[in-house]
Amino acid sequence: MLVVMNTRIQTLIMKLVILISSLVIVQAGVTKRDAQCEGPLVNEVQHSKDVLKTDLDRPYLLTTDFSSNTLYFSYTIKGEEEGFKSAKLNLNTKEFTDIDGVPNGFAQAVDESTHEVYIGGSDGIYKYKPNANKADFFGANGTDIWTIYYKDVLYFSIFPSQFLYTFVDGEITRFKDLEDTLVDSFLIDNENTLFFSNSSGLYSQKKGTKNATNISGEDIRIRGLTKNKDGDVYACVQDGIYTVNKTQHSLEKYVDIDDAFGVAFDNQNNLVYADATNVVRLTPCN
């Protein structure tokens, strides 16, 4: 009887040892995971913060080619005089490449259907060849490009007037929907709704009409607009990234960021943003 009791006690002790060991392993795993996920909460989900590129001066006007998962943007350069430089960042490998051949490369756009890349500089629009890392002059000679966007046709605004134009078959035309409107940032969503910003705020407007609806006032300065892969629209403001609620005609805080300068998404629908010196990606911890 005593032998049986000792055997049961030994078995119980062994189980307790295994259980305690398992708890220690699980706890260690949780601690390690938490340590890797010290990023912000986004939609109540903990995210990890991956710094993709550092030591940049105000990365701006971010846009992604989803086919190659390449981020295009511009940043400030300083030499004898201040200027701008376009660059690309492979979001898979983190390889960073300056884009030469575009004087003061400032604004970037990607044709989502053909994946062609357009860059606006201080003397016009260039078409970029990623494989050759070469930009060829495309059009709008002698114009200083402020913003650029592609959907069906190429849209661009010129500094300092900031009126919006289209470029079709070599012909430049003032965009009639916003003929008398200044445009800082511009985007067309999947339902053909225009979103644009200027010093008086952010607006939405159905394409083909002139009826604009105010989304934000002049107290909120938009630094960039983008769509994720689902077509949802997001706005970059100095204090963070906001989702654009089309139904309520409002901005809703998505994530807090200190001094945000630009916003985009990668081809897995992860948020990519720029602050004053870095390009960062947020990914769900789980």
For each residue, the residues with C-beta under 8 A, 3 or more apart:
1: 4 5
2: 5 6
3: 6 7
4: 1 7 8
5: 1 2 8 9
6: 2 3 9 10
7: 3 4 10 11
8: 4 5 11 12
9: 5 6 12 13
10: 6 7 13 14
11: 7 8 14 15
12: 8 9 15 16
13: 9 10 16 17
14: 10 11 17 18
15: 11 12 18 19
16: 12 13 19 20
17: 13 14 20 21
18: 14 15 21 22
19: 15 16 22 23
20: 16 17 23 24
21: 17 18 24 25
22: 18 19 25 26
23: 19 20 26 27
24: 20 21 27 28
25: 21 22 28 29
26: 22 23 29 30
27: 23 24 30 31
28: 24 25 31 32
29: 25 26 32 33
30: 26 27 33 34
31: 27 28 34 35
32: 28 29 35 36
33: 29 30 36 37 285
34: 30 31 37 38
35: 31 32 38
36: 32 33 48 285
37: 33 34 46 47 48 285
38: 34 35 48 49
39: 46 47 48 49 282 285
40: 47 49 255 256 282
41: 44 45 46 47
42: 45 47 254 255 271 282 284
43: 254
44: 41
45: 41 42 284 285 286
46: 37 39 41 284 285 286
47: 37 39 40 41 42 282 283 284 285
48: 36 37 38 39 282 283 284 285
49: 38 39 40 280 281 282
50: 280 281 282 283
51: 54 278 279 280
52: 71 89 91 94 272 278 279 280 281
53: 56 59 89 94 96 278 279
54: 51 277 278
55: 277
56: 53 59 75 274 277 278 279
57: 75 76 77 78 276 277
58: 75 76 261 274 276 277
59: 53 56 62 73 74 75 261 262 274 278 279
60: 73 74 75 76 106 223 224 261 262 274
61: 73 74 106 107 108 147 224 262
62: 59 71 72 73 108 224 226 262 263 264 272 273 274 279
63: 71 72 73 108 109 110 226 264
64: 69 70 71 72 91 110 264 265 266 267 272
65: 68 69 70 72 110 115 117 130
66: 69 112 229 266 267
67: 115 267
68: 65 90 115 130
69: 64 65 66 90 91 92 266 267
70: 64 65 88 89 90 91 130
71: 52 62 63 64 88 89 90 91 264 266 272 279
72: 62 63 64 65 86 87 88 99 108 110 117 119
73: 59 60 61 62 63 86 87 88 89 108 262 264 274 279
74: 59 60 61 84 85 86 87 105 106 107 108
75: 56 57 58 59 60 84 85 87
76: 57 58 60 82 83 84 85
77: 57 82 83 84 85
78: 57 82
79: 82 83
80:
81:
82: 76 77 78 79
83: 76 77 79 104
84: 74 75 76 77 104 105 106 121
85: 74 75 76 77 98 99 104 105
86: 72 73 74 98 99 102 105 106 108 119 121
87: 72 73 74 75 96 97 98 99
88: 70 71 72 73 96 97 99 130
89: 52 53 70 71 73 94 95 96 97 279
90: 68 69 70 71 93 94 95 96
91: 52 64 69 70 71 94 266 267 272 281
92: 69
93: 90
94: 52 53 89 90 91
95: 89 90
96: 53 87 88 89 90
97: 87 88 89 133
98: 85 86 87
99: 72 85 86 87 88 102 105 119 128 133 135
100: 133 135
101: 126 134 135 136
102: 86 99 105 119 121 126 128 135
103: 121 122 123
104: 83 84 85 121 122 144
105: 74 84 85 86 99 102 108 119 120 121 126 135
106: 60 61 74 84 86 120 121 122 145 146
107: 61 74 119 120 145 146 147 148 156
108: 61 62 63 72 73 74 86 105 117 118 119 120 148
109: 63 117 118 119 120 148 149 150 154
110: 63 64 65 72 115 116 117 118 150
111: 114 115 116 117 118 150
112: 66 115 150 151
113:
114: 111
115: 65 67 68 110 111 112
116: 110 111 127 150
117: 65 72 108 109 110 111 127 128 130
118: 108 109 110 111 125 126 127 128 138 148 150 154
119: 72 86 99 102 105 107 108 109 125 126 127 128 135 148
120: 105 106 107 108 109 124 125 126 145 146 147 148 156
121: 84 86 102 103 104 105 106 124 125 126 144 145
122: 103 104 106 144 145
123: 103 141 142 143 144
124: 120 121 137 138 139 140 141 142 143 145
125: 118 119 120 121 137 138 139 140 145 148 154 156 167
126: 101 102 105 118 119 120 121 135 136 137 138
127: 116 117 118 119 135 136 138
128: 99 102 117 118 119 134 135
129: 132 133 134 135 136
130: 65 68 70 88 117 133
131:
132: 129
133: 97 99 100 129 130
134: 101 128 129
135: 99 100 101 102 105 119 126 127 128 129
136: 101 126 127 129
137: 124 125 126 141
138: 118 124 125 126 127
139: 124 125 167 170 172
140: 124 125 143 145 156 158 165 167 172
141: 123 124 137
142: 123 124
143: 123 124 140 158
144: 104 121 122 123 158 159 160
145: 106 107 120 121 122 124 125 140 148 156 157 158 159
146: 106 107 120 156 157 158 159 162 183 184
147: 61 107 120 156 157 183 184 185 186
148: 107 108 109 118 119 120 125 145 154 155 156 157
149: 109 154 155 156 186 187 188
150: 109 110 111 112 116 118 153 154 155
151: 112 155 188
152:
153: 150 166 167 168
154: 109 118 125 148 149 150 166 167 168
155: 148 149 150 151 164 165 166 167 175 186
156: 107 120 125 140 145 146 147 148 149 164 165 167
157: 145 146 147 148 161 162 163 164 165 182 183 184 186
158: 140 143 144 145 146 161 162 163 165
159: 144 145 146 162
160: 144
161: 157 158 182
162: 146 157 158 159 182 183 184 198
163: 157 158 174 178 179 181 182 183
164: 155 156 157 174 175 178 181 183 186 196
165: 140 155 156 157 158 172 173 174 175
166: 153 154 155 172 173 175
167: 125 139 140 153 154 155 156 170 171 172
168: 153 154 171 173
169:
170: 139 167
171: 167 168
172: 139 140 165 166 167
173: 165 166 168
174: 163 164 165 179
175: 155 164 165 166 178 179
176: 179
177: 194 205 207 208 209 210
178: 163 164 175 181 183 194 196 205
179: 163 174 175 176
180:
181: 163 164 178 196 198 212
182: 157 161 162 163 198 199
183: 146 147 157 162 163 164 178 186 196 197 198
184: 146 147 157 162 196 197 198 199 222
185: 147 195 196 197 222 223 224 225
186: 147 149 155 157 164 183 194 195 196 225
187: 149 194 195 196 225 226 227 233
188: 149 151 192 193 194 195 207
189: 192 193 195 227 231 233 246
190: 227 231
191: 231
192: 188 189 206 207 208
193: 188 189 204 205 206 207 246
194: 177 178 186 187 188 204 205 206 207
195: 185 186 187 188 189 202 203 204 215 225 233 244
196: 164 178 181 183 184 185 186 187 202 203 205
197: 183 184 185 201 202 203 221 222 225 235
198: 162 181 182 183 184 201
199: 182 184 218 221
200: 217 218
201: 197 198 214 215 216 217 218 220 222
202: 195 196 197 214 215 216 220 222 235 244 251
203: 195 196 197 212 213 214 215
204: 193 194 195 212 213 215 244 246 249
205: 177 178 193 194 196 209 210 211 212 213
206: 192 193 194 209 211
207: 177 188 192 193 194
208: 177 192
209: 177 205 206
210: 177 205
211: 205 206
212: 181 203 204 205
213: 203 204 205 249
214: 201 202 203 217 249
215: 195 201 202 203 204 244 249 250 251
216: 201 202 219 220 222 235 250 251
217: 200 201 214 220
218: 199 200 201 221
219: 216
220: 201 202 216 217 237 251
221: 197 199 218 237 238
222: 184 185 197 201 202 216 225 235 236 237
223: 60 185 236 237 238 260 261 262
224: 60 61 62 185 235 236 261 262 263
225: 185 186 187 195 197 222 233 234 235 236 263
226: 62 63 187 233 234 236 263 264 265
227: 187 189 190 231 232 233 234 265
228: 231 232 234 265 269
229: 66 265 267 269
230: 269
231: 189 190 191 227 228
232: 227 228 243 244
233: 187 189 195 225 226 227 243 244 246
234: 225 226 227 228 241 242 243 244 254 263 265
235: 197 202 216 222 224 225 241 242 243 244 251 263
236: 222 223 224 225 226 241 242 260 261 262 263 273
237: 220 221 222 223 240 241 242 251 260
238: 221 223 259 260
239: 256 257 258 260
240: 237 253 254 255 256 257 260
241: 234 235 236 237 253 254 255 257 260 263 271 273
242: 234 235 236 237 251 252 253 254
243: 232 233 234 235 251 252 254
244: 195 202 204 215 232 233 234 235 250 251
245: 248 249 250 251 252
246: 189 193 204 233 249
247:
248: 245
249: 204 213 214 215 245 246
250: 215 216 244 245
251: 202 215 216 220 235 237 242 243 244 245
252: 242 243 245
253: 240 241 242 256
254: 42 43 234 240 241 242 243 271
255: 40 42 240 241 271 273 282
256: 40 239 240 253
257: 239 240 241 260 273 275
258: 239 275
259: 238 275 276
260: 223 236 237 238 239 240 241 257 263 273 274 275
261: 58 59 60 223 224 236 274 275 276
262: 59 60 61 62 73 223 224 236 273 274
263: 62 224 225 226 234 235 236 241 260 271 272 273 274
264: 62 63 64 71 73 226 272 273
265: 64 226 227 228 229 234 269 270 271 272
266: 64 66 69 71 91 269 270 272 281
267: 64 66 67 69 91 229
268: 283
269: 228 229 230 265 266
270: 265 266 281 282 283 284
271: 42 241 254 255 263 265 281 282
272: 52 62 64 71 91 263 264 265 266 279 280 281 282
273: 62 236 241 255 257 260 262 263 264 279 280 282
274: 56 58 59 60 62 73 260 261 262 263 278 279 280
275: 257 258 259 260 261 278 280
276: 57 58 259 261
277: 54 55 56 57 58
278: 51 52 53 54 56 59 274 275
279: 51 52 53 56 59 62 71 73 89 272 273 274
280: 49 50 51 52 272 273 274 275
281: 49 50 52 91 266 270 271 272
282: 39 40 42 47 48 49 50 255 270 271 272 273
283: 47 48 50 268 270
284: 42 45 46 47 48 270
285: 33 36 37 39 45 46 47 48
286: 45 46
